[in-house]
């Protein structure tokens, strides 16, 4: 389904596990929609307070940090800081970056997400 991009989703930011914050990459989590695109990582744009930001969105399982088989919809908003809990945001998936990977440490996740961020910046510039 990722060839049907862009796809846009809107939701209320809810609390996740907070792991992204521990490695300097906090995420805004919204409830996964019923109709999901291909699971994986996307370059995205995020509408917060009427302003669009670049982002990296993961949709799917998180095998590197979580053994639960629960699908999450989480976005790291680039160059943004602030408390979004309870706010409505809109996430526009712009480009599929990669499928979900199983990495062996939180450090490896941080390195991979840094690479995803570089790719997203190039694609969204």
N, CA, C and O atoms as CSV, one atom per row, in Angstrom:
chain,resi,resn,atom,element,x,y,z
A,1,UNK,N,N,0.807,-1.192,0.000
A,1,UNK,CA,C,0.000,0.000,0.000
A,1,UNK,C,C,0.851,1.256,0.000
A,1,UNK,O,O,0.348,2.338,-0.303
A,2,UNK,N,N,2.139,1.135,0.336
A,2,UNK,CA,C,2.977,2.331,0.451
A,2,UNK,C,C,3.136,3.066,-0.874
A,2,UNK,O,O,3.588,4.211,-0.889
A,3,UNK,N,N,2.770,2.426,-1.997
A,3,UNK,CA,C,2.854,3.125,-3.275
A,3,UNK,C,C,1.689,4.102,-3.448
A,3,UNK,O,O,1.617,4.803,-4.457
A,4,UNK,N,N,0.786,4.152,-2.484
A,4,UNK,CA,C,-0.345,5.068,-2.546
A,4,UNK,C,C,-0.091,6.343,-1.750
A,4,UNK,O,O,-1.026,7.062,-1.398
A,5,UNK,N,N,1.162,6.613,-1.474
A,5,UNK,CA,C,1.512,7.785,-0.664
A,5,UNK,C,C,1.305,9.060,-1.449
A,5,UNK,O,O,1.405,9.036,-2.675
A,6,UNK,N,N,1.021,10.176,-0.793
A,6,UNK,CA,C,0.979,10.322,0.655
A,6,UNK,C,C,-0.350,9.840,1.248
A,6,UNK,O,O,-1.395,9.883,0.599
A,7,UNK,N,N,-0.276,9.387,2.480
A,7,UNK,CA,C,-1.435,9.016,3.283
A,7,UNK,C,C,-1.418,9.893,4.522
A,7,UNK,O,O,-0.350,10.185,5.061
A,8,UNK,N,N,-2.589,10.317,4.979
A,8,UNK,CA,C,-2.665,11.237,6.102
A,8,UNK,C,C,-3.526,10.643,7.211
A,8,UNK,O,O,-4.608,10.108,6.968
A,9,UNK,N,N,-3.015,10.751,8.435
A,9,UNK,CA,C,-3.710,10.244,9.618
A,9,UNK,C,C,-3.726,11.334,10.683
A,9,UNK,O,O,-2.764,12.088,10.830
A,10,UNK,N,N,-4.830,11.408,11.424
A,10,UNK,CA,C,-4.966,12.382,12.498
A,10,UNK,C,C,-5.332,11.645,13.777
A,10,UNK,O,O,-6.141,10.717,13.759
A,11,UNK,N,N,-4.730,12.066,14.893
A,11,UNK,CA,C,-5.052,11.433,16.157
A,11,UNK,C,C,-4.574,12.247,17.341
A,11,UNK,O,O,-3.841,13.226,17.195
A,12,UNK,N,N,-5.001,11.824,18.507
A,12,UNK,CA,C,-4.614,12.456,19.759
A,12,UNK,C,C,-3.317,11.803,20.238
A,12,UNK,O,O,-3.203,10.578,20.232
A,13,UNK,N,N,-2.348,12.607,20.649
A,13,UNK,CA,C,-1.072,12.085,21.143
A,13,UNK,C,C,-1.289,11.445,22.515
A,13,UNK,O,O,-1.815,12.063,23.440
A,14,UNK,N,N,-0.862,10.182,22.611
A,14,UNK,CA,C,-1.012,9.413,23.847
A,14,UNK,C,C,0.367,9.008,24.356
A,14,UNK,O,O,1.358,9.078,23.628
A,15,UNK,N,N,0.415,8.587,25.603
A,15,UNK,CA,C,1.685,8.152,26.198
A,15,UNK,C,C,2.096,6.806,25.615
A,15,UNK,O,O,1.274,5.902,25.461
A,16,UNK,N,N,3.381,6.688,25.294
A,16,UNK,CA,C,3.974,5.413,24.909
A,16,UNK,C,C,4.826,4.923,26.065
A,16,UNK,O,O,4.563,5.249,27.223
A,17,UNK,N,N,5.836,4.146,25.752
A,17,UNK,CA,C,6.715,3.626,26.814
A,17,UNK,C,C,7.822,4.609,27.187
A,17,UNK,O,O,8.468,4.435,28.221
A,18,UNK,N,N,8.056,5.636,26.373
A,18,UNK,CA,C,9.048,6.646,26.705
A,18,UNK,C,C,10.475,6.264,26.374
A,18,UNK,O,O,11.405,6.948,26.802
A,19,UNK,N,N,10.682,5.174,25.611
A,19,UNK,CA,C,12.041,4.740,25.291
A,19,UNK,C,C,12.765,5.726,24.378
A,19,UNK,O,O,13.962,5.959,24.544
A,20,UNK,N,N,12.056,6.298,23.426
A,20,UNK,CA,C,12.683,7.247,22.509
A,20,UNK,C,C,13.279,8.429,23.243
A,20,UNK,O,O,14.345,8.920,22.873
A,21,UNK,N,N,12.608,8.882,24.266
A,21,UNK,CA,C,13.091,10.020,25.044
A,21,UNK,C,C,14.419,9.694,25.718
A,21,UNK,O,O,15.256,10.580,25.892
A,22,UNK,N,N,14.624,8.431,26.100
A,22,UNK,CA,C,15.850,8.060,26.810
A,22,UNK,C,C,17.088,8.128,25.917
A,22,UNK,O,O,18.210,8.200,26.420
A,23,UNK,N,N,16.894,8.104,24.593
A,23,UNK,CA,C,18.025,8.192,23.667
A,23,UNK,C,C,17.977,9.489,22.844
A,23,UNK,O,O,18.613,9.593,21.795
A,24,UNK,N,N,17.213,10.475,23.339
A,24,UNK,CA,C,17.170,11.778,22.696
A,24,UNK,C,C,16.316,11.843,21.444
A,24,UNK,O,O,16.460,12.766,20.643
A,25,UNK,N,N,15.427,10.874,21.267
A,25,UNK,CA,C,14.555,10.852,20.098
A,25,UNK,C,C,13.121,10.567,20.537
A,25,UNK,O,O,12.587,9.494,20.257
A,26,UNK,N,N,12.489,11.537,21.234
A,26,UNK,CA,C,11.124,11.305,21.703
A,26,UNK,C,C,10.155,11.152,20.535
A,26,UNK,O,O,10.378,11.691,19.451
A,27,UNK,N,N,9.085,10.413,20.774
A,27,UNK,CA,C,8.091,10.218,19.730
A,27,UNK,C,C,6.724,10.676,20.202
A,27,UNK,O,O,6.411,10.642,21.392
A,28,UNK,N,N,5.919,11.103,19.244
A,28,UNK,CA,C,4.507,11.401,19.469
A,28,UNK,C,C,3.746,10.172,18.992
A,28,UNK,O,O,3.829,9.798,17.822
A,29,UNK,N,N,3.015,9.554,19.890
A,29,UNK,CA,C,2.284,8.323,19.581
A,29,UNK,C,C,0.805,8.626,19.411
A,29,UNK,O,O,0.210,9.334,20.222
A,30,UNK,N,N,0.211,8.079,18.341
A,30,UNK,CA,C,-1.240,8.136,18.180
A,30,UNK,C,C,-1.738,6.704,18.023
A,30,UNK,O,O,-0.976,5.799,17.683
A,31,UNK,N,N,-3.020,6.518,18.274
A,31,UNK,CA,C,-3.598,5.183,18.135
A,31,UNK,C,C,-3.501,4.746,16.673
A,31,UNK,O,O,-3.824,5.527,15.779
A,32,UNK,N,N,-3.066,3.520,16.417
A,32,UNK,CA,C,-2.985,3.044,15.029
A,32,UNK,C,C,-4.379,3.013,14.396
A,32,UNK,O,O,-5.334,2.553,15.023
A,33,UNK,N,N,-4.496,3.492,13.180
A,33,UNK,CA,C,-5.800,3.468,12.504
A,33,UNK,C,C,-6.180,2.039,12.119
A,33,UNK,O,O,-5.325,1.155,12.078
A,34,UNK,N,N,-7.448,1.820,11.840
A,34,UNK,CA,C,-7.909,0.490,11.439
A,34,UNK,C,C,-7.301,0.058,10.114
A,34,UNK,O,O,-6.924,-1.101,9.943
A,35,UNK,N,N,-7.208,0.991,9.183
A,35,UNK,CA,C,-6.645,0.687,7.860
A,35,UNK,C,C,-5.200,1.168,7.844
A,35,UNK,O,O,-4.930,2.365,7.741
A,36,UNK,N,N,-4.277,0.216,7.948
A,36,UNK,CA,C,-2.857,0.551,8.032
A,36,UNK,C,C,-2.157,0.444,6.680
A,36,UNK,O,O,-2.524,-0.388,5.851
A,37,UNK,N,N,-1.155,1.281,6.462
A,37,UNK,CA,C,-0.296,1.101,5.285
A,37,UNK,C,C,0.674,-0.048,5.571
A,37,UNK,O,O,0.572,-0.697,6.612
A,38,UNK,N,N,1.601,-0.298,4.669
A,38,UNK,CA,C,2.644,-1.289,4.914
A,38,UNK,C,C,3.366,-0.926,6.204
A,38,UNK,O,O,3.647,0.246,6.455
A,39,UNK,N,N,3.668,-1.934,7.024
A,39,UNK,CA,C,4.392,-1.682,8.259
A,39,UNK,C,C,5.837,-1.312,7.937
A,39,UNK,O,O,6.433,-1.852,7.005
A,40,UNK,N,N,6.385,-0.397,8.709
A,40,UNK,CA,C,7.758,0.026,8.503
A,40,UNK,C,C,7.957,1.470,8.897
A,40,UNK,O,O,7.183,2.027,9.676
A,41,UNK,N,N,9.001,2.074,8.352
A,41,UNK,CA,C,9.413,3.431,8.704
A,41,UNK,C,C,9.211,4.353,7.502
A,41,UNK,O,O,9.538,4.001,6.369
A,42,UNK,N,N,8.671,5.530,7.771
A,42,UNK,CA,C,8.321,6.492,6.724
A,42,UNK,C,C,8.925,7.859,7.005
A,42,UNK,O,O,9.065,8.257,8.162
A,43,UNK,N,N,9.283,8.577,5.944
A,43,UNK,CA,C,9.525,10.017,6.046
A,43,UNK,C,C,8.142,10.644,6.096
A,43,UNK,O,O,7.260,10.280,5.319
A,44,UNK,N,N,7.955,11.585,7.012
A,44,UNK,CA,C,6.608,12.135,7.194
A,44,UNK,C,C,6.662,13.636,7.433
A,44,UNK,O,O,7.713,14.215,7.705
A,45,UNK,N,N,5.515,14.225,7.323
A,45,UNK,CA,C,5.325,15.614,7.726
A,45,UNK,C,C,4.251,15.582,8.806
A,45,UNK,O,O,3.289,14.817,8.726
A,46,UNK,N,N,4.433,16.430,9.819
A,46,UNK,CA,C,3.550,16.405,10.978
A,46,UNK,C,C,3.006,17.805,11.225
A,46,UNK,O,O,3.768,18.764,11.350
A,47,UNK,N,N,1.691,17.914,11.293
A,47,UNK,CA,C,1.041,19.195,11.545
A,47,UNK,C,C,0.788,19.341,13.043
A,47,UNK,O,O,0.020,18.588,13.642
A,48,UNK,N,N,1.465,20.341,13.633
A,48,UNK,CA,C,1.326,20.652,15.051
A,48,UNK,C,C,1.052,22.147,15.162
A,48,UNK,O,O,1.845,22.965,14.696
A,49,UNK,N,N,-0.070,22.501,15.780
A,49,UNK,CA,C,-0.408,23.931,15.954
A,49,UNK,C,C,-0.323,24.709,14.638
A,49,UNK,O,O,0.259,25.793,14.586
A,50,UNK,N,N,-0.902,24.152,13.588
A,50,UNK,CA,C,-0.960,24.797,12.272
A,50,UNK,C,C,0.398,25.009,11.620
A,50,UNK,O,O,0.534,25.867,10.748
A,51,UNK,N,N,1.407,24.242,12.028
A,51,UNK,CA,C,2.734,24.342,11.426
A,51,UNK,C,C,3.221,22.940,11.066
A,51,UNK,O,O,3.155,22.028,11.890
A,52,UNK,N,N,3.709,22.768,9.836
A,52,UNK,CA,C,4.204,21.468,9.380
A,52,UNK,C,C,5.679,21.296,9.757
A,52,UNK,O,O,6.491,22.204,9.580
A,53,UNK,N,N,6.000,20.123,10.275
A,53,UNK,CA,C,7.368,19.748,10.649
A,53,UNK,C,C,7.738,18.472,9.895
A,53,UNK,O,O,6.862,17.700,9.503
A,54,UNK,N,N,9.031,18.255,9.695
A,54,UNK,CA,C,9.498,16.986,9.151
A,54,UNK,C,C,9.509,15.957,10.270
A,54,UNK,O,O,9.677,16.290,11.443
A,55,UNK,N,N,9.325,14.689,9.880
A,55,UNK,CA,C,9.343,13.636,10.883
A,55,UNK,C,C,9.741,12.296,10.305
A,55,UNK,O,O,9.862,12.125,9.092
A,56,UNK,N,N,9.939,11.357,11.200
A,56,UNK,CA,C,10.165,9.951,10.856
A,56,UNK,C,C,9.132,9.154,11.645
A,56,UNK,O,O,9.075,9.241,12.871
A,57,UNK,N,N,8.325,8.384,10.943
A,57,UNK,CA,C,7.221,7.655,11.563
A,57,UNK,C,C,7.450,6.158,11.455
A,57,UNK,O,O,7.758,5.640,10.381
A,58,UNK,N,N,7.297,5.473,12.573
A,58,UNK,CA,C,7.345,4.010,12.596
A,58,UNK,C,C,5.934,3.485,12.818
A,58,UNK,O,O,5.247,3.873,13.763
A,59,UNK,N,N,5.519,2.597,11.928
A,59,UNK,CA,C,4.218,1.948,12.075
A,59,UNK,C,C,4.480,0.458,12.124
A,59,UNK,O,O,5.013,-0.124,11.179
A,60,UNK,N,N,4.103,-0.153,13.233
A,60,UNK,CA,C,4.272,-1.591,13.327
A,60,UNK,C,C,4.777,-2.042,14.669
A,60,UNK,O,O,4.617,-1.366,15.685
A,61,UNK,N,N,5.391,-3.199,14.645
A,61,UNK,CA,C,5.940,-3.792,15.853
A,61,UNK,C,C,7.308,-3.189,16.120
A,61,UNK,O,O,7.909,-2.573,15.240
A,62,UNK,N,N,7.792,-3.369,17.333
A,62,UNK,CA,C,9.101,-2.840,17.714
A,62,UNK,C,C,9.937,-3.985,18.279
A,62,UNK,O,O,10.198,-4.022,19.481
A,63,UNK,N,N,10.360,-4.919,17.428
A,63,UNK,CA,C,11.024,-6.127,17.921
A,63,UNK,C,C,12.354,-5.871,18.614
A,63,UNK,O,O,12.823,-6.716,19.377
A,64,UNK,N,N,12.966,-4.728,18.364
A,64,UNK,CA,C,14.258,-4.430,18.990
A,64,UNK,C,C,14.111,-4.021,20.449
A,64,UNK,O,O,15.043,-4.190,21.235
A,65,UNK,N,N,12.956,-3.486,20.817
A,65,UNK,CA,C,12.789,-2.957,22.170
A,65,UNK,C,C,11.556,-3.494,22.891
A,65,UNK,O,O,11.331,-3.162,24.055
A,66,UNK,N,N,10.755,-4.320,22.216
A,66,UNK,CA,C,9.491,-4.737,22.812
A,66,UNK,C,C,9.084,-6.094,22.242
A,66,UNK,O,O,9.016,-6.262,21.025
A,67,UNK,N,N,8.818,-7.048,23.107
A,67,UNK,CA,C,8.422,-8.380,22.649
A,67,UNK,C,C,6.920,-8.481,22.413
A,67,UNK,O,O,6.447,-9.477,21.867
A,68,UNK,N,N,6.169,-7.465,22.816
A,68,UNK,CA,C,4.716,-7.502,22.613
A,68,UNK,C,C,4.398,-7.412,21.124
A,68,UNK,O,O,5.102,-6.738,20.372
A,69,UNK,N,N,3.359,-8.078,20.713
A,69,UNK,CA,C,2.922,-8.042,19.311
A,69,UNK,C,C,1.832,-6.991,19.144
A,69,UNK,O,O,0.738,-7.270,18.653
A,70,UNK,N,N,2.162,-5.781,19.566
A,70,UNK,CA,C,1.240,-4.664,19.497
A,70,UNK,C,C,1.745,-3.670,18.462
A,70,UNK,O,O,2.898,-3.242,18.511
A,71,UNK,N,N,0.880,-3.308,17.531
A,71,UNK,CA,C,1.263,-2.330,16.509
A,71,UNK,C,C,1.217,-0.930,17.114
A,71,UNK,O,O,0.245,-0.549,17.767
A,72,UNK,N,N,2.289,-0.175,16.880
A,72,UNK,CA,C,2.336,1.214,17.329
A,72,UNK,C,C,2.422,2.144,16.123
A,72,UNK,O,O,2.807,1.729,15.030
A,73,UNK,N,N,2.060,3.392,16.335
A,73,UNK,CA,C,2.123,4.445,15.317
A,73,UNK,C,C,2.809,5.617,16.010
A,73,UNK,O,O,2.163,6.396,16.711
A,74,UNK,N,N,4.120,5.738,15.812
A,74,UNK,CA,C,4.891,6.724,16.556
A,74,UNK,C,C,5.764,7.546,15.617
A,74,UNK,O,O,6.356,7.028,14.670
A,75,UNK,N,N,5.827,8.842,15.908
A,75,UNK,CA,C,6.556,9.769,15.044
A,75,UNK,C,C,7.557,10.585,15.851
A,75,UNK,O,O,7.212,11.206,16.857
A,76,UNK,N,N,8.798,10.570,15.389
A,76,UNK,CA,C,9.812,11.482,15.932
A,76,UNK,C,C,9.742,12.737,15.066
A,76,UNK,O,O,9.991,12.684,13.862
A,77,UNK,N,N,9.403,13.856,15.685
A,77,UNK,CA,C,9.268,15.121,14.961
A,77,UNK,C,C,10.617,15.819,15.005
A,77,UNK,O,O,11.134,16.126,16.079
A,78,UNK,N,N,11.182,16.069,13.829
A,78,UNK,CA,C,12.528,16.637,13.744
A,78,UNK,C,C,12.539,18.097,14.195
A,78,UNK,O,O,11.626,18.865,13.890
A,79,UNK,N,N,13.578,18.456,14.917
A,79,UNK,CA,C,13.793,19.835,15.353
A,79,UNK,C,C,12.602,20.398,16.122
A,79,UNK,O,O,12.242,21.563,15.952
A,80,UNK,N,N,11.995,19.573,16.962
A,80,UNK,CA,C,10.823,19.987,17.736
A,80,UNK,C,C,11.001,19.542,19.179
A,80,UNK,O,O,11.499,18.450,19.452
A,81,UNK,N,N,10.588,20.401,20.088
A,81,UNK,CA,C,10.511,19.992,21.490
A,81,UNK,C,C,9.243,20.598,22.070
A,81,UNK,O,O,8.828,21.691,21.683
A,82,UNK,N,N,8.651,19.894,22.977
A,82,UNK,CA,C,7.425,20.381,23.596
A,82,UNK,C,C,6.554,19.213,24.006
A,82,UNK,O,O,6.765,18.079,23.577
A,83,UNK,N,N,5.587,19.500,24.828
A,83,UNK,CA,C,4.662,18.489,25.336
A,83,UNK,C,C,3.440,18.435,24.425
A,83,UNK,O,O,2.690,19.405,24.324
A,84,UNK,N,N,3.246,17.309,23.770
A,84,UNK,CA,C,2.130,17.153,22.841
A,84,UNK,C,C,1.015,16.263,23.392
A,84,UNK,O,O,-0.008,16.087,22.731
A,85,UNK,N,N,1.190,15.707,24.576
A,85,UNK,CA,C,0.194,14.782,25.122
A,85,UNK,C,C,-1.190,15.432,25.155
A,85,UNK,O,O,-1.367,16.537,25.669
A,86,UNK,N,N,-2.165,14.712,24.589
A,86,UNK,CA,C,-3.536,15.194,24.548
A,86,UNK,C,C,-3.858,16.084,23.369
A,86,UNK,O,O,-5.024,16.402,23.136
A,87,UNK,N,N,-2.847,16.492,22.621
A,87,UNK,CA,C,-3.072,17.351,21.453
A,87,UNK,C,C,-3.398,16.499,20.226
A,87,UNK,O,O,-2.981,15.345,20.132
A,88,UNK,N,N,-4.140,17.078,19.298
A,88,UNK,CA,C,-4.430,16.427,18.024
A,88,UNK,C,C,-3.343,16.824,17.032
A,88,UNK,O,O,-3.078,18.009,16.832
A,89,UNK,N,N,-2.716,15.823,16.412
A,89,UNK,CA,C,-1.722,16.077,15.373
A,89,UNK,C,C,-2.152,15.343,14.106
A,89,UNK,O,O,-2.937,14.396,14.152
A,90,UNK,N,N,-1.628,15.795,12.992
A,90,UNK,CA,C,-1.849,15.128,11.713
A,90,UNK,C,C,-0.502,14.678,11.184
A,90,UNK,O,O,0.451,15.455,11.129
A,91,UNK,N,N,-0.432,13.403,10.794
A,91,UNK,CA,C,0.804,12.825,10.264
A,91,UNK,C,C,0.563,12.444,8.808
A,91,UNK,O,O,-0.326,11.648,8.502
A,92,UNK,N,N,1.359,13.017,7.921
A,92,UNK,CA,C,1.277,12.697,6.491
A,92,UNK,C,C,2.494,11.846,6.132
A,92,UNK,O,O,3.631,12.314,6.186
A,93,UNK,N,N,2.240,10.593,5.766
A,93,UNK,CA,C,3.318,9.694,5.341
A,93,UNK,C,C,3.686,10.048,3.910
A,93,UNK,O,O,2.842,9.989,3.017
A,94,UNK,N,N,4.940,10.413,3.690
A,94,UNK,CA,C,5.369,10.914,2.381
A,94,UNK,C,C,6.182,9.910,1.574
A,94,UNK,O,O,6.045,9.845,0.353
A,95,UNK,N,N,7.030,9.121,2.244
A,95,UNK,CA,C,7.892,8.174,1.533
A,95,UNK,C,C,8.223,7.005,2.454
A,95,UNK,O,O,8.526,7.196,3.632
A,96,UNK,N,N,8.163,5.804,1.910
A,96,UNK,CA,C,8.535,4.604,2.665
A,96,UNK,C,C,10.053,4.527,2.701
A,96,UNK,O,O,10.700,4.541,1.655
A,97,UNK,N,N,10.630,4.446,3.907
A,97,UNK,CA,C,12.082,4.390,4.048
A,97,UNK,C,C,12.605,2.964,4.138
A,97,UNK,O,O,13.595,2.622,3.492
A,98,UNK,N,N,11.940,2.127,4.942
A,98,UNK,CA,C,12.445,0.761,5.126
A,98,UNK,C,C,11.434,-0.070,5.910
A,98,UNK,O,O,10.553,0.470,6.578
A,99,UNK,N,N,11.575,-1.391,5.816
A,99,UNK,CA,C,10.751,-2.263,6.669
A,99,UNK,C,C,11.304,-2.262,8.097
A,99,UNK,O,O,12.393,-1.752,8.360
A,100,UNK,N,N,10.538,-2.836,8.992
A,100,UNK,CA,C,10.973,-2.985,10.381
A,100,UNK,C,C,12.184,-3.902,10.448
A,100,UNK,O,O,12.239,-4.929,9.771
A,101,UNK,N,N,13.154,-3.519,11.273
A,101,UNK,CA,C,14.358,-4.325,11.477
A,101,UNK,C,C,14.426,-4.765,12.934
A,101,UNK,O,O,13.957,-4.051,13.821
A,102,UNK,N,N,15.001,-5.925,13.183
A,102,UNK,CA,C,15.278,-6.322,14.557
A,102,UNK,C,C,16.742,-6.034,14.834
A,102,UNK,O,O,17.631,-6.670,14.268
A,103,UNK,N,N,16.985,-5.064,15.714
A,103,UNK,CA,C,18.332,-4.669,16.082
A,103,UNK,C,C,18.621,-5.197,17.486
A,103,UNK,O,O,17.698,-5.567,18.211
A,104,UNK,N,N,19.895,-5.234,17.870
A,104,UNK,CA,C,20.266,-5.934,19.090
A,104,UNK,C,C,20.431,-5.058,20.323
A,104,UNK,O,O,20.707,-5.577,21.404
A,105,UNK,N,N,20.271,-3.741,20.192
A,105,UNK,CA,C,20.411,-2.878,21.362
A,105,UNK,C,C,19.702,-1.554,21.104
A,105,UNK,O,O,19.404,-1.200,19.963
A,106,UNK,N,N,19.440,-0.838,22.184
A,106,UNK,CA,C,18.842,0.485,22.047
A,106,UNK,C,C,19.808,1.428,21.334
A,106,UNK,O,O,19.378,2.324,20.607
A,107,UNK,N,N,21.110,1.232,21.538
A,107,UNK,CA,C,22.110,2.039,20.825
A,107,UNK,C,C,22.006,1.788,19.313
A,107,UNK,O,O,22.060,2.736,18.530
A,108,UNK,N,N,21.860,0.537,18.901
A,108,UNK,CA,C,21.728,0.213,17.475
A,108,UNK,C,C,20.460,0.834,16.896
A,108,UNK,O,O,20.449,1.275,15.746
A,109,UNK,N,N,19.399,0.868,17.690
A,109,UNK,CA,C,18.163,1.528,17.254
A,109,UNK,C,C,18.429,3.007,17.019
A,109,UNK,O,O,17.993,3.567,16.014
A,110,UNK,N,N,19.149,3.646,17.951
A,110,UNK,CA,C,19.451,5.073,17.817
A,110,UNK,C,C,20.267,5.341,16.556
A,110,UNK,O,O,20.002,6.312,15.848
A,111,UNK,N,N,21.249,4.500,16.268
A,111,UNK,CA,C,22.066,4.664,15.057
A,111,UNK,C,C,21.192,4.529,13.816
A,111,UNK,O,O,21.311,5.329,12.888
A,112,UNK,N,N,20.311,3.523,13.786
A,112,UNK,CA,C,19.449,3.312,12.622
A,112,UNK,C,C,18.487,4.484,12.443
A,112,UNK,O,O,18.293,4.964,11.327
A,113,UNK,N,N,17.886,4.944,13.536
A,113,UNK,CA,C,16.952,6.069,13.442
A,113,UNK,C,C,17.682,7.329,12.980
A,113,UNK,O,O,17.112,8.130,12.241
A,114,UNK,N,N,18.925,7.516,13.401
A,114,UNK,CA,C,19.712,8.666,12.912
A,114,UNK,C,C,19.871,8.601,11.400
A,114,UNK,O,O,19.795,9.625,10.720
A,115,UNK,N,N,20.090,7.403,10.872
A,115,UNK,CA,C,20.180,7.230,9.419
A,115,UNK,C,C,18.834,7.503,8.757
A,115,UNK,O,O,18.778,8.105,7.684
A,116,UNK,N,N,17.748,7.062,9.395
A,116,UNK,CA,C,16.399,7.324,8.869
A,116,UNK,C,C,16.142,8.830,8.827
A,116,UNK,O,O,15.554,9.340,7.874
A,117,UNK,N,N,16.584,9.529,9.860
A,117,UNK,CA,C,16.383,10.981,9.925
A,117,UNK,C,C,17.128,11.672,8.775
A,117,UNK,O,O,16.582,12.569,8.133
A,118,UNK,N,N,18.366,11.255,8.518
A,118,UNK,CA,C,19.136,11.846,7.412
A,118,UNK,C,C,18.416,11.631,6.083
A,118,UNK,O,O,18.320,12.547,5.266
A,119,UNK,N,N,17.912,10.417,5.873
A,119,UNK,CA,C,17.186,10.117,4.630
A,119,UNK,C,C,15.908,10.945,4.528
A,119,UNK,O,O,15.586,11.466,3.460
A,120,UNK,N,N,15.178,11.067,5.644
A,120,UNK,CA,C,13.944,11.848,5.641
A,120,UNK,C,C,14.234,13.310,5.321
A,120,UNK,O,O,13.501,13.929,4.550
A,121,UNK,N,N,15.285,13.865,5.897
A,121,UNK,CA,C,15.632,15.263,5.610
A,121,UNK,C,C,15.921,15.455,4.119
A,121,UNK,O,O,15.520,16.461,3.533
A,122,UNK,N,N,16.611,14.498,3.510
A,122,UNK,CA,C,16.920,14.603,2.079
A,122,UNK,C,C,15.638,14.529,1.249
A,122,UNK,O,O,15.459,15.302,0.309
A,123,UNK,N,N,14.767,13.617,1.593
A,123,UNK,CA,C,13.547,13.424,0.810
A,123,UNK,C,C,12.536,14.555,0.988
A,123,UNK,O,O,11.797,14.879,0.058
A,124,UNK,N,N,12.502,15.150,2.167
A,124,UNK,CA,C,11.487,16.167,2.474
A,124,UNK,C,C,11.967,17.596,2.258
A,124,UNK,O,O,11.170,18.531,2.338
A,125,UNK,N,N,13.260,17.779,1.984
A,125,UNK,CA,C,13.812,19.144,1.825
A,125,UNK,C,C,13.202,19.850,0.636
A,125,UNK,O,O,13.548,20.998,0.355
